[in-house]
Amino acid sequence: MEDLVVTVVRVLASLAACFLFASLLPEIRVVHQQKSTATMPSALPVLSMIANCVAWGLYGLLVKDYFPLVATNVVGLTFSLFYLVVYYRHEGNKGSLRLEILATALVLAGLVAYPFVAAAEGVKEETVQDIVGFVTVAITSVMFGSPLVLVKRVIQERNTELLPLTMIVAGVVNCV
């Protein structure tokens, strides 16, 4: 019975995460239709979602949790890369976005390289898992906080329609 409960919880958590990953579809659709990122002025939600999926996928590989952890984050990474392609295509300031993408890629390259370097230095596997886990939680915090980059603009324009409501609701569901 206990195994069944654990399996059900894992599957529900995976479904909630997939709901979160799909939550930016409405915003990205508007970006594509308007051929502008004006309604989504920051790539942070997309870039942090990519970082989140890579980090959790790496952690899943380290702890050998292929389903649902790795599988779920492969789905999330697929959504996120699609979002980034659409966003990039319609972003007016591609130079700034390229720098943000580069910074994200460098952080992720360091995170992915760490287990290999640590193993070569003889760091215990559990320690490597813990450190990658801590960094992953920090990245996840950035992803969940990313809609807040719009708060200043929402207050200035007195327009809550700028907030990615679907992502916020999906984040709450995912945390429950």
C-alpha positions as CSV (number, residue, x, y, z in Angstrom):
1,M,0.0,0.0,0.0
2,E,2.8,2.4,0.9
3,D,4.4,1.8,-2.5
4,L,1.1,2.7,-4.2
5,V,0.8,6.0,-2.3
6,V,4.4,6.9,-3.2
7,T,3.8,6.2,-6.8
8,V,0.6,8.2,-6.9
9,V,2.3,11.2,-5.2
10,R,5.2,11.0,-7.7
11,V,2.9,10.8,-10.7
12,L,0.7,13.7,-9.4
13,A,3.9,15.8,-8.8
14,S,5.0,15.0,-12.3
15,L,1.7,16.1,-13.7
16,A,1.8,19.3,-11.7
17,A,5.3,20.1,-13.0
18,C,4.1,19.5,-16.6
19,F,1.2,21.9,-16.0
20,L,3.8,24.4,-14.8
21,F,6.0,23.9,-17.8
22,A,3.0,24.3,-20.1
23,S,1.8,27.4,-18.3
24,L,3.7,29.9,-20.4
25,L,2.0,28.7,-23.6
26,P,-0.7,31.5,-23.4
27,E,2.0,34.2,-23.1
28,I,4.2,32.8,-25.8
29,R,1.2,32.5,-28.1
30,V,0.5,36.2,-27.6
31,V,4.2,37.0,-28.3
32,H,4.0,34.9,-31.5
33,Q,0.7,36.5,-32.6
34,Q,1.8,40.1,-32.0
35,K,5.3,39.4,-33.2
36,S,6.6,41.3,-30.2
37,T,7.7,40.6,-26.7
38,A,6.0,43.7,-25.4
39,T,3.5,41.7,-23.3
40,M,6.3,39.6,-21.9
41,P,9.2,42.1,-21.4
42,S,11.6,39.7,-19.7
43,A,13.0,36.3,-20.8
44,L,13.7,35.4,-17.1
45,P,10.7,33.1,-16.8
46,V,11.8,31.2,-19.9
47,L,15.5,31.1,-19.1
48,S,14.9,30.2,-15.4
49,M,12.6,27.4,-16.6
50,I,15.4,26.0,-18.8
51,A,17.9,26.2,-16.0
52,N,15.4,24.6,-13.6
53,C,14.8,21.6,-16.0
54,V,18.5,21.1,-16.7
55,A,19.3,21.3,-13.0
56,W,16.6,18.9,-11.9
57,G,17.4,16.6,-14.8
58,L,21.0,16.5,-13.7
59,Y,20.0,15.9,-10.1
60,G,17.7,13.1,-11.2
61,L,20.6,11.5,-13.1
62,L,22.8,11.7,-10.1
63,V,20.3,10.1,-7.7
64,K,19.2,7.7,-10.5
65,D,15.5,8.9,-10.4
66,Y,14.8,8.5,-14.1
67,F,11.0,8.5,-13.7
68,P,9.4,10.8,-13.0
69,L,12.2,13.3,-12.2
70,V,14.4,13.1,-15.4
71,A,11.5,12.3,-17.7
72,T,9.4,15.2,-16.4
73,N,12.2,17.6,-16.8
74,V,12.9,16.5,-20.4
75,V,9.3,17.5,-21.1
76,G,9.9,20.8,-19.4
77,L,13.1,21.4,-21.2
78,T,11.3,20.8,-24.5
79,F,8.6,23.3,-23.7
80,S,11.2,25.8,-22.5
81,L,13.4,25.6,-25.6
82,F,10.3,26.1,-27.7
83,Y,9.4,29.2,-25.7
84,L,12.9,30.5,-26.1
85,V,12.9,30.0,-29.9
86,V,9.6,31.9,-30.2
87,Y,10.7,34.6,-27.7
88,Y,14.1,35.1,-29.5
89,R,12.5,35.3,-32.9
90,H,10.3,38.3,-31.8
91,E,12.7,40.0,-29.3
92,G,13.7,43.4,-30.5
93,N,16.9,43.6,-28.4
94,K,18.6,40.4,-29.4
95,G,22.0,41.5,-28.2
96,S,20.8,41.8,-24.6
97,L,18.9,38.5,-24.9
98,R,22.0,36.7,-26.2
99,L,23.9,37.9,-23.1
100,E,21.2,36.5,-20.9
101,I,21.2,33.2,-22.8
102,L,25.0,33.1,-22.5
103,A,24.9,33.8,-18.7
104,T,22.3,31.0,-18.3
105,A,24.4,28.6,-20.4
106,L,27.6,29.4,-18.4
107,V,25.8,28.7,-15.1
108,L,24.4,25.5,-16.4
109,A,27.8,24.4,-17.9
110,G,29.4,24.9,-14.5
111,L,26.6,23.0,-12.8
112,V,26.9,20.1,-15.3
113,A,30.7,20.0,-15.1
114,Y,30.8,20.0,-11.3
115,P,30.0,16.3,-10.8
116,F,32.8,15.3,-13.2
117,V,35.3,17.6,-11.6
118,A,34.2,16.6,-8.1
119,A,34.5,12.9,-9.0
120,A,38.0,13.5,-10.3
121,E,38.9,15.2,-7.1
122,G,37.5,12.3,-5.0
123,V,34.5,14.1,-3.6
124,K,31.9,11.7,-2.2
125,E,28.9,11.0,-4.4
126,E,26.5,12.0,-1.6
127,T,28.2,15.3,-1.2
128,V,28.0,16.0,-5.0
129,Q,24.3,15.1,-5.0
130,D,23.7,17.4,-2.0
131,I,25.5,20.4,-3.6
132,V,23.8,19.9,-7.0
133,G,20.5,19.6,-5.1
134,F,21.1,22.9,-3.2
135,V,22.0,24.8,-6.4
136,T,18.9,23.3,-8.0
137,V,16.6,24.5,-5.3
138,A,18.2,28.0,-5.7
139,I,17.5,27.9,-9.4
140,T,13.9,26.7,-8.8
141,S,13.5,29.7,-6.4
142,V,14.5,32.0,-9.2
143,M,12.0,30.3,-11.6
144,F,9.1,30.7,-9.1
145,G,10.0,34.3,-8.4
146,S,10.5,35.2,-12.1
147,P,7.0,36.6,-12.6
148,L,7.9,39.2,-9.9
149,V,10.2,41.0,-12.4
150,L,7.0,42.5,-13.8
151,V,5.7,43.8,-10.5
152,K,7.4,47.2,-10.9
153,R,5.8,47.6,-14.3
154,V,2.4,46.4,-13.0
155,I,2.5,49.1,-10.3
156,Q,3.7,51.8,-12.7
157,E,1.0,51.0,-15.3
158,R,-1.6,49.8,-12.8
159,N,-2.2,46.9,-15.0
160,T,-2.2,43.3,-13.6
161,E,-2.8,41.8,-17.0
162,L,1.0,42.0,-17.5
163,L,1.4,39.2,-14.9
164,P,1.6,35.6,-16.3
165,L,-1.4,34.4,-14.4
166,T,-1.3,30.9,-15.8
167,M,2.3,30.5,-14.6
168,I,1.5,31.9,-11.2
169,V,-1.4,29.6,-10.8
170,A,0.6,26.6,-12.1
171,G,3.4,27.5,-9.6
172,V,0.9,27.5,-6.7
173,V,-0.5,24.1,-7.8
174,N,3.0,22.7,-8.2
175,C,3.9,23.8,-4.7
176,V,0.9,22.2,-3.2
